[in-house]
Amino acid sequence: MHDIRLIRDDPAAFDAAMARRGLAPLAEAILALDSARRDALTTQQEGLARRNALSKQFGDFKKQGQNPPTDLVAELESLKHNLPQGDVDVAAKTEEIHALLSALPNRPAAEVPEGADEAGNVEVARWGTPRVFDFPPIEHADLGPPLGLDFETGALISGARFTFLRGQMARLHRALGQFMLDRQSGENGYTECNPPLLVKDEAAFGTGQLPKFAEDLFQTTEGRWLIPTAEVSLTNAVQGQILSDAALPLRMTALTPCFRSEAGAAGRDTRGFIRQHQFEKVELVSIARPEDSEAEHERMTAAAESILQALGLPYRRMLLCAGDMGFTARKTYDLEVWLPGQGAYREISSCSNCGDFQARRMNTRYRPEGGKGTEFVHTLNGSGLAVGRTLVAVLENYQQADGSVDVPEALKGYMGGLTLLVPQG
């Protein structure tokens, strides 16, 4: 959510920021609504003050045993009749400007590059050297089925974009999730959480999924939303709170199922395990002081990178351009892992600094030590990592010519003695 005071102070800067997001100028329309709301509020406040003054005069006349003048009585009756409608008008104008502001994306940070789509993203770092194979590497969609990646049964039970994992594939998937969670909650200092998978409208609004992206979510018949990421549950753990300065930064992690309709990705990655309606992910969330959020963003991204490094998976860090960032982000790094079967780097983690954008939607503040009043916190979120996409990366990078797959050293303690995945008859 945007601070209307900043738009009043510098409407040109706001329009320039939204232009980087591909939007036409909006400040003039926003400020016209804001002016109308403020005028209505002023009129209402003046009416209330006038009613109170007349009511006092009315009472004074009665105390003196006199009948109030007819013009006083008539004005008082008029105010009593009109003021409720004034409340309705103020509420309607407030809701109108709230709806407009809540549908607008966050302002990009100054260092975010220009660009309309992923072509404008900038590579800022690269780790690892892609393996040189002595045979043609194949994609996970072809490599995985003999190992227990069962696309047909998943589709039979639930339809497209669902997969049934069997035996060693299910074990590898579980091992990856546990390894990631242990690393993030241990070495990287995030507090392990087990949050709800179903949330109310207020939670989905707070992290920016509602109202704009409702079609990307699944909703129950009772009106709750299945989380598309644990970011929703973890970030909303501080919804409506005033935190102490000493409590920050607050770092949380969770391994949860995630559910996405993929309405905005129709036709993309329909083959394989890359883009599913149901998947698991280790989420990282930080609640930080404004002055610390940039450093926290670097720390979070490094925590995600540590998983890829421990698994020996080559990757690159990309700074997303303004047109390719998510709705709530002011700055985002994507981590893209090398997939030799595709001969390309593919996204496996996205780490974003949202500034105070989500905090304003959730009304989450903190009280700076020694300061007066409260300030909005900054929120950050990232994948540490997406389990299914990491499984894909392990399969493709550790595949052997006979269709088997070596288990990465970091996972061997989680695999019950299994060191090699072999095709099953």
N, C-alpha and C positions, 0 to 999 in steps of 0.2 A: 504494500500500500504506500502511496506517495504522501508526503507532507505537503498539505495545501499551502502552508506558509512559504515554502520554497518556490512554489509555482507563482505565488503572488509577488515574491521578491524579484524573481528573474524568469519571467515567462519565456523569453527567448532561449535561455539555457535549457529549459525543460523541453521545448519543441526541438531543439538541436539534439538532445539526448534521445527523444522518441524517434527522430528521423534516422538515427543510427540503427534503430530497431525496425526501420521500414515503414513507420507510421507518418501520416500527414500531420500538419500542425494542429494541436488540440488545446493549447493554453487559452486562447481567446474564448472558446466555448466553455471550458472549465471555469474560467474566471467570471463569465457571464452568469453561470449557474450559481457560483459562489456568491456573487454580488446580490443576486435575487434572494438567495437563502439568508444572507446577512441582513438585507433590507426587511425581509419578512420577520426575522427574529427581532430586529430593532422595533418594528411596528408592534409586535406582540408584547415585547417588554414594556414599551411605552403605554400600551393599552392596559396591561396589568397594573402598572404604577398609577394610571389614571383611575382605574376601578378601585384600587385601595384607598386613594385619596377621597374619592366620592363616597365610598362606604363609610369612611371616618366622619365626613360631613353629615351623612345621613344619620349616623348614630348620635352625633352631637345634637342635631335637631330633635331627635326623639328623646334624648335625655332632658332636654329643656321643655318637653311637652309640646313641641311645635311640629307641624307637618312640613316635611321637606318640600322645597320648591318643585313644581311639576317638571321643570326642565332638568333638574338634578335627577329626579326619579327616572325620567325618560332616557337620559344618557346612561344611567347606571343599568337600566334594563337592556339597552342596546349593547353595552359592553358585555354583559353576562351572556347575551345571545351570540355575539360575534366572536368572542375570545376562543371558544372551543374550536371553531372553524379555523381560526388562526393557528392553533396548535397543530391541526391536521395539515395545514399548508406548509408550516415549518418542517414537520416530519416528512412530508412528501418531497420537498426540495432537498432535505438532508439525505434522504434515501437515494434520490436521483444522482446527486453528486458522488455519493458513496459507491453506487453501482458503476458509474463511469470510471472512477479512479481504480476500483478493484479489478477492472477488466484490462488495465494497462500494465505492461511488463516493467520490470525494474530498470533503472538507469544503468547503462554500462559504466564501468570504471574507466578513468581517463586512459589507462594503459591498454585497454582492450582494443585489438585491431579492428579497422573498418572491414566490412564484408557483409554480403547478403546471405551467404550459405557456407557450407563446409569448405568450399574452395578458398575462402578467406582466412581459414585457420592457419596458425603459425606454429611450426615445430620449434620447441625450445630446448629439448634434450632428447637423448637417445641412449638406451642401455642395452648391452648384450649384442652379440653377433649372431645372426641367423645361421642355423646349422646348414652345412653343405651335405646333401644327401648323395649316396652312391646309387640311388634308385629314384624313380619319380614319386614324390610324396603325393598322397591322395587326401581328399577332403574328409572331414570327420563324418559326413553324412554317408559316405561309402565305407569308411574304416570302422565306424561304430556299431552297426547292426550285428556283425558276428561276435562282437564283444559284449553285447547286452543292451545296446541303445535301440530300443524297440519303438520305432515310429508308427508302425502299423497298428499295434495294439492300443497305443495312446489315442490314435485317430478313431479306432473302433469304439472305444469307451466314451471319448469326450469330443471328438472332432479334430479339426485342423489346429495346429500349434499346441498340441499336447503330446508328451512322450512318456512311455513306460520304460523305466530302467530296471534291469534285471541283474542279479548276481554281482559280478565284479564291477559292472558299471555303477550299480547302486552303492556298492562299497566305496568306490572311488569318489563318487559324488558326496557321500557322507564324510569321508576323510577330508576332502577339500574344505567343506564347511567348518568342520571342527578345527582343522589346522588354522584357518583364517581367524576364527573366533578366539582361539587360544592366543594367537600372535597379537591381535588387536587389544585384547583385554589384559594380556600379560606384558609383553615388551613395549607396547605402544601406549599403555596407560588409559585405555577407554574402559569405562565401567560396563560390564555385561548386563544386559537387560532382557526381559522377556515380555514384550509389550502386546497389547491387543492387536488382532488382525482386522477387526471391524471397528470403524470409527464413525462419529457423528458428523453432521454437516459442518459444524463449527471447526472441527479439526481439519477437515479437508479444505475448508476455506483458509484456515490459518497458514497452511503451507503452500497455498496457491493452486491446488487442484480444482477447486470450485471458485467461481461458477463456470469459468471459461473452458475447462477440460473435462466436464462431466462425461462426455462420450468415450473418454479413454479409460473410464473406471467401470467396475462391476458393482451393482447395488443390490442389496437384499430386498425381499418383499417388505421388511420392516423399516426400510429407509436408511439403514446403515450402509457404509461403503467398505468394500474390501480394499485393503491398503495396496497401492501400486508399489510401495517401497516403505520400509520401516522408518524412513525420514518423517513420515506423517505422524506416527505414534510417538517417536522419540522427541521430535521437536515440540510437539504439543504437550509434552510432559510438564512444560513450564508455562503453558497457556494461562494468561490472566494474572501471573504472579509478579511480585516485586522481589527480586533476588538480592541477596547481600553481596557486596563487593568481594568479600572473602570466598564466596562460593564459586567465583569465576576464575578460570574457564571451567565449564561443566562439559565433560566428554562422556558420550554414551555410545555403546555398540550393541547390535543384536543380529542374530541369524534368524531370518524369518522367511516363510513363503511370501511371494509377492504376486499380485494379480493385475493384469493389464489387458484391456480389450484390444489394444493395438489398432484402434480405429484410425489413428493418424498415420499408420504405417502399412496400409493395405498394399499387398503385392511385394513387400520387401522381405527378404530372407524367409521365403515360404518353405524352403527346403532345409532340413537339418534342425539343429538345436540352438541356433543363435537367438531367435526371437520367438518366445513362447508366451502363451496366455498365463501360465503358472510357472514360476521359477523361484529359486532361493537366492538370497543375497545377504552378505554381511554388510550392514549399513554403519556408517560413522556419522555422528552428529556432535557438533560443538556449539556451545552457547558462550559467547565471549564478550569482553569489553570492546567498544568500538576501536580503541587505539591498538588493540591486540589482534584484530581479526585477520589482518594481512599475514602476520607471522603464523597465526593458527591455520590459515589456508595452506601455507607452504608445509607446515607440519603434517596436516591431514593428508595432503597429496603424497608426502614422503612415506606415511604409514601405509597407504595403498600400494605404493611402489615396492615397499619392503616385501610384500607377498610375492610379487612377480619375480623379484630378485632371488628370494629364497627358493622358488620353484625353477629358477634358471630359464625363465621365459623372456626372450627379447621383446622390448617394447619401446615406444616413444611417447614423450609428453607433448601434448598439443595445447596451445593457448587459443581458446575459441574466439572467433570474431563476434562482433555485436549481433549480427543477424543469425548466428547459429546457436547462441546461448539459450538455455531454458528460461522460462517465464520469470522466475523469481531471482535469477542469478544476476549479480553485478560483475562477476568475474568467474570463469570456469576453466579448469584444466581437464582435458580428457586424456586418459591413458589408453593407448592403442597397442594391443599385443600382436606379435607377428604370427600369422597363420600360414605355414608353408604350403598347405594343401590349396589355399586360395592364392598364395603368392602376394599377400597384402596384409597391411596392419588394420586391425579391427578394434573398435572401442570395447573396453572391458571394465572401465571405471570412469566416472565423471565426478569431479570434486569442485564444489561451488561455494563461494562466499556470497551470501545473500544480503550482507549489510543489515540494515534495520527494516528491510522490506517485509519479511515475515513477522518480525517482532511487532510491527505496527498492526498487522492483521490479527495477531494473537493478543495484543495489548500486554506485552511482556517487557518489563523494565528491570533496572537494577538501581541500587542506591550507592553512588560512588562514595568511597571512604573519605570523610572530611568535607564532602560537598553538600550543597543544598539541593533539595528536590531529587528527582529521579530522571534517568535517561533510558532510552530504548537500548536493549542489548543488540548484538549482531549474532546471526545464526549462520551456521555452515553445515553442509552435508556432503557425503561422498560414499562411493562404493568401495568396500575393502575386502573382498571383491564380489562381483557377480559369479555365483558358483558354477552355473551351467556354462557360461562363456569360458571360465577357467578350465573346466573339464574339456571343452573343445580344444583349447590351446594345448593342454597336456597331451591329448590324443594325437594332434597333428605334429607337435614338436618332438614327441618321444616315440613315434611310430617306427617300426622295423619293416624290413622288406617282406617278411612272412606274414604281416598283418598283426603281429603282436605289438604291445606297447610297454615300454619300460616305465616303472613307477619312479617318479622323482625321489631323490634321497630324502627330502624334507617330509615326504608323506609316508615313508616306510613304517614309521612307528604307529601310524594310524590304520594300516592296512592288514593287520592280523597276520603278518608274515608273508603276505603276497607281495612279490617284487616284480612280477611280469604279468600283464594282462594278455591272455591268449584267446584266439578265436575258438568258439564253442561249436560242436557239431550240431 
